[in-house]
Structures are given as C-alpha cells and as structure tokens.
Amino acid sequence: MTPVVEKLGAAVDDWVQANNGQLISTRRHLHAHPELAFAEFETTSYLEQRLREIGLKPRRLPTGTGLVCEVGSGEPVVVLRADIDALPLADLKDVPYASTREGLCHACGHDVHTTVVLGVAMALASLDGVPGRVRFVFQPAEETLPGGATEVVASGVLDGATRAFAVHCDPSVPAGKIGLRTGAITAACDRIDVTLLGPGGHTARPQLTVDLVDALGRLITDVPALLSRQVDPRAGMSLVWGAVNAGIAANAIPQRGQLRGTVRVLDRDAWKDAENLMRSLVQRVAATTGAEVDVDYVRGVPPVVNDPRAVALLRAAALETVGSDHVVLSPQSMGGEDFGWFADVMPIALARLGTHGGGAPLDLHRGTFDIDERAIAIGVRLLARTALHALEADAVQSPASGPPPPARTRRPAPGDTSSRPPGEE
C-alpha cells in the first residue's frame, strides 16, 4: 500500500465511521421505496439529489432511469457499479423499513449495493488528491433479461475506463467477511420455452394420436440427460425445467403442452453455442414422439468472469478492510448477474459482501430477505479502497507489466455474445 492510498483509505474509514448512521438510513429509505426495472424514477431522483448536495454533477442514463457521475480528475478512470431495481415480490418482514409498495421488494440487496456505491461517492468527494477519476454507475434493470447493463455498455458510459468493480450481497457469508474468486463467479442464464402441438384425443386410444403428455415427459427427462453428454462437464452447463403445463381432463389427451426452464453455464465460449445446442436437442427428442415443436429461446446474461488482476486489487482492499481471516473464497453461483456485460469492454471483478447476521439464513429473492447492516460500512470501505488501488495501479505501470488493457469502445447490442477471453479459474 502506497502512502497516498494509505492516507486516503484512512480518511475514508474516518468518513464511514462518522456517517454510518446516514448510510443505514439511506439503505432503509431505498428498501422502503422499491421500484421495478426501468421504472426506478423516484430512486433515480433521490440519488440525483443526494449527489448534487455534495457538489457532484450526475447525469441520467439514456434509459431515463439510472445515473452516472464522477469524482476526481484526470486519468485513469475506474468504474464502480450499483444496480438500483427491485423485484416483484411482497415484503414479508415486520420491520420499520419494510416496503411501502405492495408486491414490490428489495429482495436481492440492490438497496445495499446502491447505498454502498453512493457512500463511496460521498466519501471520496470529501477528500482531496484522488489519483484519477472514479466513475459511479447506478444501473437500472439488473433483474431483467438481457439486463440493463447492455444499455449502459451500448450508451458509451464506460468508454475510456480501465476496469470496473461491483459487490453483491451474500446471505450465506457472515457480515464482516468478503468473498472473492478469480474466473467465473456467476453463470450465464438463458430462458427456454418449448411448445408441443398435436391433434389431441381420448386417453383410451393413445395409439391413434400424439400423446403430448408423454412427449412432454420425454423432453423433461431426456433433454437434460443428452445435454450432459454433449458439453464438457467443466463448462458447468445445466438445464432445469421450472414449469410444465398441459391438459385439463383426466381422460383427454391435450392438443397443446408447454415447458419452461432456464439454461445456465459458467463458460462463456460454451454459452455462445448454447442456443443452437438446446434447439437441436429438443428437436431430436420431439421428433421421436410425432409432436410438432416450437422453441422460443431468450438469450439472457453472460457469466461474470472475474479478471485475475482486478481480483488482486479487490483482495488488497479486502485485506486492509477486514483482515486476512475474513477474506474467503466465494463459491461459484449458477445465478445470473448482468454485470457480466461490462466485460465486453473492460476487465471486471465482482466481490461477495457477507450480510448474514446470525440465525437462519435469509436467502435472496425471498420476501423475508434482510441484512446485517454492519455490512454496509464494510462495503463502502472495500470499494473505496479498491478504486484507490486500481487508480494507482493503472496510472503507474512497470515496464515488465506493460500498459493497462485498453478500454474498448465497441457497443454491443443486447444479446451480443462476443467477448474478451475469460481469465482462467
């Protein structure tokens, strides 16, 4: 740690200690006022006001919701990203800050992520001598497919930056700990809908028609089994059906049946070929039943593949924030996270922020989800120090290591799967 990072990091620690109550109040306000993807107008206005109060000049993203603003001056530029949308779930908690919007809830920790990044902006804005610029991106619509990150990338908001960082709440990790991992930390996630059609008939005479219920059963079992023999197991590809629907009467073979599920994969190269492979497997199995088949495949989000050097910067900050005993290896998650799209234009790293405060784990995407609010201060200190380390590292490169990777300005359309090669696990 250089004297500059040490001095500024200590100043951030002091700011967090003095403003911890304000951080908790901010998180509770956001938790009580959730908004869905691309409808985060009140959230955006609230963040905009908070940033303007400390002299920053946020500007809205082209999507109409979400913000970008900067602290510091000169080069290099490092990005910190927060997602601001909530989920269409009822808040089931009996707490003073429970959701005030019926059927809406911050059940994935986005209120925490937003508070953390806002806190970093406020802390760094109070300091002199930030060695470069930190660009704060408050991104809408993470909970959609292919995710609001595609709009951020396409808008050019990331242009000129060297790398990007984010945190995500992890209720399986105790508050006070930080989870890190090099390589794939989350999976790509696509959606597949399969519709089968047939003439229908009587269950007494299945030989005279196409038994769609039997055909659906074959797809349910055979397609995942075939998939396991078509893809390298190290790619971590899986198909799990989440819904099946066919028929009404017990003695009538239906004319229509439907399956819905998700395809998840940890390897980005394998993800590029996932759609063609899944269509082929469904067609092969359906052909043996005589049913007509239609496949609707929705490309979702890519895996988040953490860049090794970016993880090293996170690790340095984590060690200073919580100490070596509280930095843990984060397991790979098969959940999706649209932060992976940022890797199309720069190296990225996502850290897991421990939020479990004891008792039964309060899992993500449930109306009971809540956090140990001590995690907020840790998140602010972690990302602030990470940004400072990254600015110094990208500003001064040794001849042996060469210059930082250039930020690419290609602006992919949603669903574009071309990418920089992922770092090895």
C-alpha angles and dihedrals in degrees: 000000000000122000091252094054091042092052096044092042091053089049090053090051089053092048092050092049091050094045103035093113090053091051092052091048090051092052091048092050091052091045091053093050108047122172132190129244116303089000096082093120098133092043090051093049091048093052092044091054093048092051094047090051089065094047100263124134109224120184128201122250118247089253089072094244129065129048144233126201139155140224121201132014142258127020148002110041123209123189127221114190133201128180115221108188129101136212133260092248132118115249106239098183124111098218133123091248097050117140115285091200115083112237094008127102143163092235097151101053098255089135087059094046090050093048091049095052092043088051092052090051091051094045095048092043088060092057135079124221103035101171098231135335130312112203115205117206118192099192127200129216105022089151094063133079123280084008137233090270088079089062091049092052094044092050093060093240090136096049115130096015122124102211143345135225136192140169131221127198115249114195091188091065121071117248108263094045130096125207121213134179136173117223125009110008098163132025135244111255126204131170125230126193118187122192121192123197132193141153095264124221150166121312087226090066109035090151090070097057143022112284100221095182090056089046091052090050091053091051091048093056106023102048096056089044092052091045091059089060097044101055133055105259089226089067089070096221119167139169118207121179114221103178138025126181133177139137138354110217124064093224100044127083105221126235094219137038134172139201126192127188148136132258115210129185136171098203116077095207091053089049091059090063098037098099096052091045094050093047090051094049094048091049092049094052095041091051090065091058101049093236123136110241136202122186123201108191119186117197108224131178129326123240116273103243110191115220111233095228093046089051089051089057091049090049093053089052093045093053090053092046104046107001130245095288090062100047109093138180109260115221119232114266125212088209120110127245123178093213083092089079090067088068089071088076108023145004113281140190131193121198128200114235112208111231105165111122100182137285123059113352113259101219127214121264093028126113090236095060115130137147143227097253092215084081092071095068090046091052093052093049091046097051094040092054091043090055091049093049091047094050092052094044094050094044096054117039124178117231089247095056097040127207122327116270109277116251108246119222099200107131111211122203117239109286095024105144103191112118149161112271111273121243117255121262 
